[in-house]
Structure formats: C-alpha cells, structure tokens
Amino acid sequence: MAEIIVQCSLERHAGAILDIFNEAIVSSTALYDYKPRPPASMAGWFGAKTAGGFPVVGVEGSAGTLLAVGSYGAFRAWPAYKYTVEHSVYVHKDHRGRGLGRVVMEQLIAAARRHDLHAMMGGIDAANKGSIALHERLGFKHVGTLPQVGFKFGRWLDLVFYQLLLDTPAHPVEGD
C-alpha cells in the first residue's frame, strides 16, 4: 500500500482525526480524556493549530484514508517558552505497528526545525512502551516522571516527559 504525507485540513480530515482520537480515548491511556469528543470540537482544535501556525501532519493510504496524524502546540502559555512545543501523534488502530508513527514524528521534527523551535516535548503515559521506544529511537531523552497525575480505567497513571533538543534557532531572542 502506498502512503502519502499530507497537511491535514478541517474540511477533509476532521472526521477521521476525531475517529482516531475517540478510539484512543475509549480504549487506551494515550489521551487522558474520559468521554469521546463531539464533532464540534474539531473546529476549535483546528482553529488553535491555525492561529498558532502549528502543523497537522497526516499519513493517508492510497484510497485517501487517514492512517495516522500528529501535531504540536504551545508547551506553556508564557513568552519565554516560545521555542518549545508539545507534540502528539496518533495512529489508527488498524494500522499500528507499521512505522506510521515514526513517519509522522519525523515530519513534525522537520517542521519544528523549519519554524526555528528548540525543544520538542512529548507527554506519554508511562505504560505506553511503544511510544516511549519510538521517542528514544528518534533521540528523545527522558526528562521527568510525574507520578499518579492521571486517573483512568480505575487506576492511577504516571506521565513521563520526553524531550528532543534541536539545533535551532541559530539566534534566539527574548521578547514576544
């Protein structure tokens, strides 16, 4: 099957992204949400990505079906964090284990470099060994664990943070 990398849009991809998110919400700890998100939530989600100049990268199969998606956004709201983003990547349940998460991550890392960012942060459920291994293969380092910060499926969840430091920007500056 031939896969292509696409820049996702609200009009074309919102429903497929929502399906991927909602499957992860109800069946995993990849998202610390309890209830599936409503379709109306996607307009705000895409609006925030557009307003921030953040990419939404997808991988489509040859039939145009969205197989994986990823993006990043602001890490924290204060100006001094302007060179740091937090990313997330999700792969459709029927297409996991095929390297699509890596494809999306590589695209996000390249986009972060193009946008002169310096640090990429990934918040990962500590039990998600596959995501942790992927991040480590891409050069991310474990920088912290927040024990028992989430509660889902009747148990406490630990959140681990992985960070990739980039060689950009060449000339960082203070200010907005």
SULFENHU-V470216 format. One record per backbone hydrogen bond with DSSP energy under -0.5 kcal/mol. CO is the residue of the C=O (numbers start at 1). NH is the residue of the N-H. If there is no record, write none. Layout:
co->CO nh->NH
co->CO nh->NH
This chain:
co->4 nh->60
co->6 nh->8
co->6 nh->58
co->9 nh->13
co->9 nh->14
co->10 nh->14
co->13 nh->17
co->14 nh->18
co->15 nh->19
co->16 nh->20
co->17 nh->21
co->18 nh->22
co->19 nh->23
co->20 nh->24
co->21 nh->25
co->22 nh->26
co->23 nh->27
co->24 nh->28
co->38 nh->41
co->39 nh->42
co->40 nh->43
co->40 nh->44
co->41 nh->45
co->42 nh->46
co->43 nh->47
co->44 nh->48
co->45 nh->49
co->46 nh->50
co->47 nh->51
co->48 nh->52
co->49 nh->53
co->49 nh->54
co->50 nh->53
co->55 nh->72
co->56 nh->8
co->57 nh->70
co->58 nh->6
co->59 nh->67
co->59 nh->68
co->60 nh->4
co->61 nh->64
co->65 nh->61
co->67 nh->92
co->68 nh->59
co->69 nh->90
co->70 nh->57
co->71 nh->88
co->73 nh->86
co->78 nh->81
co->79 nh->82
co->81 nh->84
co->83 nh->118
co->83 nh->119
co->84 nh->75
co->85 nh->121
co->86 nh->73
co->88 nh->71
co->90 nh->69
co->92 nh->95
co->93 nh->96
co->95 nh->98
co->99 nh->103
co->100 nh->104
co->101 nh->105
co->102 nh->106
co->103 nh->107
co->104 nh->108
co->105 nh->109
co->106 nh->110
co->107 nh->111
co->108 nh->112
co->109 nh->113
co->110 nh->114
co->111 nh->115
co->112 nh->117
co->113 nh->116
co->118 nh->166
co->119 nh->85
co->120 nh->164
co->121 nh->87
co->122 nh->124
co->122 nh->162
co->124 nh->160
co->125 nh->128
co->127 nh->129
co->128 nh->132
co->129 nh->133
co->130 nh->134
co->131 nh->135
co->132 nh->136
co->133 nh->137
co->134 nh->138
co->135 nh->140
co->136 nh->139
co->141 nh->163
co->144 nh->161
co->145 nh->147
co->146 nh->149
co->146 nh->159
co->150 nh->157
co->152 nh->155
co->155 nh->152
co->157 nh->149
co->157 nh->150
co->158 nh->126
co->158 nh->160
co->159 nh->146
co->160 nh->124
co->161 nh->143
co->161 nh->144
co->162 nh->122
co->163 nh->141
co->164 nh->120
